[in-house]
Structure formats: structure tokens, C-alpha cells
Amino acid sequence: MASEAPAAPPVPDVAATWHRVLLLHARVESRLATALQRHHGIGLSEYRALGHLAASPTSELRMQELADKVGLNQSSVTRLVARLNAAGFAYRDLCPDDKRGVYTVITEAGRARHAEASRTYEETLSAALEAAGQADPQLSGTLAALSARVGGE
């Protein structure tokens, strides 16, 4: 008599929800990255870095602070800033009080590119979330809960 393979243990609800959120994240990030590159010639990390720099009261952030805000390690943010610098969207500056401190400063061109790309980002994000909710009814509930929390803040 052949034995059946043991059934996989059930995935707890919180884990199943987390897996749906991760899938949603991957799909949305892909659509955002494609739209920003196609319409504005910048990647998603560049867009987010410009956003953090534009939101800074001094229009600059220390490299480590920018890395933390964008979710990159030090070497990745160094390459990111090099791309922004090459495009004329930001430049590096030394801290006058601490010569070891390096800042990234947004330029007017970087501020303008971020402003132009913001509409594309918002429209693409809304469309991607709506499509995800229609494609996955379980995800639709998660998105509705998220929207209610964001709208209620």
C-alpha cells in the first residue's frame, strides 16, 4: 500500500496575509519602476531619493540618512547618488563641521524632475492597487483596510 505524502501544514492567516502583501508589493513596485523609467527616465530608487531630498528643509541629507530613508546599504546609495549626480539632479557636499560627513543636495533640476514624476507615480500607484484588488478578492480586503487607515489619519 503506497503511503500518501503528508499534507503541508496550514499557513496561519497572518502568514497568508503577509504573502499576499509581499506579492502586492512586488507587482506594484514593478509597475511603478516601469512607469517612472518610461515617462521620466528615472528609477524608483532615484524617485524616492529625490523625494526625500526635496522634503528636507535644507534640501540635503547625509548619505547614511538617505540610505536609511530609501532602504539601501551604503554602497548602493553611493551608486544611486552617483547616478543622480551624473543626471544633474543632485550633488555631493562635504559637511563644513565634519569633513568626514558627506551630504547629498538636490538641485533645481532634481526638484523639477521629482515634481514631474510625482503625478505619474500617484496615478500608477492608484491604478496598480485597484487592479490588484480586482484580481485578488482576499487582497481587496487588505487594500480596503489599508485605505481606511490611510484615509483616517
N, C-alpha and C positions, 0 to 999 in steps of 0.2 A: 504494500500500500504506500503510495507516494505521499510524502508529507507536504503540506502547504507551507509556503513561506510565511513567516509571522507578519502580521499586519503592522504597518508603520504606526508608531504611537501617535495619537491625535495631537495636532498642534493646538496649543492653547489659543484662546481668542485673541489675547493681546499680541501673541507672536504672529498670528494670521493677519491681524490688522497692520502690524508693523511691516510685514512682507508686502501688503498692498500699498502702503505708504511709500516704501522703497521703490516699487515698480512705478508708481505715480511720479515720484521724484525723477527717476531715470528718463521717463517719457517726456516730462515737462522740460527738464534740462536740455534734452536733445533738441526739442523744438525751439527753445529759446536760443540756444547756441547757433542753430542753423539760420534763424531769422536775423539775429544780430550780425552774423558774418555776411549773409547775403545782402542785407539792406544797408549796413553801416561799416562793414569791413573791420569789425572788432569781435573778439571772442567774448564769451560770457564772463570770464575772469577779469578781462580788461574793463568791461562794462561795470562790473561790481566794484573794481578798484577805483575807477573814475567816480563812481557814485559816493564812495566813502571819502575820497579826497574832496569832492565838491561839497559834501555835507560838513566837512571840518571847518570850524570858524576861522582857522588860519590858512585854509586851502592846502594844508600839508599834514602828513603823518610820518612818524618814524617808521622805518622799514619793518621792524618787528610788529608794530601796531597794525600796519597794513596787512602783514602776513596773517595775523590773528583774525582780523576782520573778514578777510577773504577766504580764510581756511586753507592757507598754503604753508608749506615749510619755507625756511629761509632761502634755500637755493631756488625754489620755484618762484618766489616773489621777486627775487633778484632778476630772473629771466623775464618775468612779467613787466617789471619796471623798465627793463632794457627795451622791450617792445614798445611800451608807451613813450619812452624817450625817443626812439627811432621814428615814431609816428608824429612826434611833436606835441603829444598830449600831456606829457609830464616831464619833469627833470629832477635830478638828484641834487640835494644841497646838504652841506655839512652843517651840523649844529654849531653855532658860534661859541657856546659854552663848553661843549664836549666834542672835540674833533673826531672822536670815535663814532659819534651819533650821526647817522645818515637819514635824511628826510627825503620823501618823495613829495613834490609840489605839482599840483595840477596847473596846466596852462589854460589860457582862454580858449585855445583850440580844443583842448581836452574837455573843458566845461561845455563848450558848444556841442561836441560830438556826443557827450553823455546826454545832454538835453534832447538832441535829435533822436537818439536811440531809445529814450525813455518811453515814448509813445509806442514804438514797435514792441518793446519789452512788455508793457502793460497789456497791449492788445493780444500778443501771442500768449502770454500767461493766462489771461482770461479764457481765450479760445481753447488752450490745451487743457485747462481744468474742466471746462464744460464738456469737451469731448471725452475726457477720462471718466467723468461722472455718467455720461450716457452709455459708455462702453461697459462699465462695471457697476451694477446696481449697489453692490456692497461698498464700493469706493464712493459712490454717490452720497451715502450716509455720512461717511467720514468727511467728505468735502463740505457737506451742508453744516456739519458740526464745526468745522474749521471756519467757514464763512461766518457763522453765527458768532463765534468767539472774536474774530477779527472785527466784525461789524459792531459788536457790543463794547469794544474797548474805547 
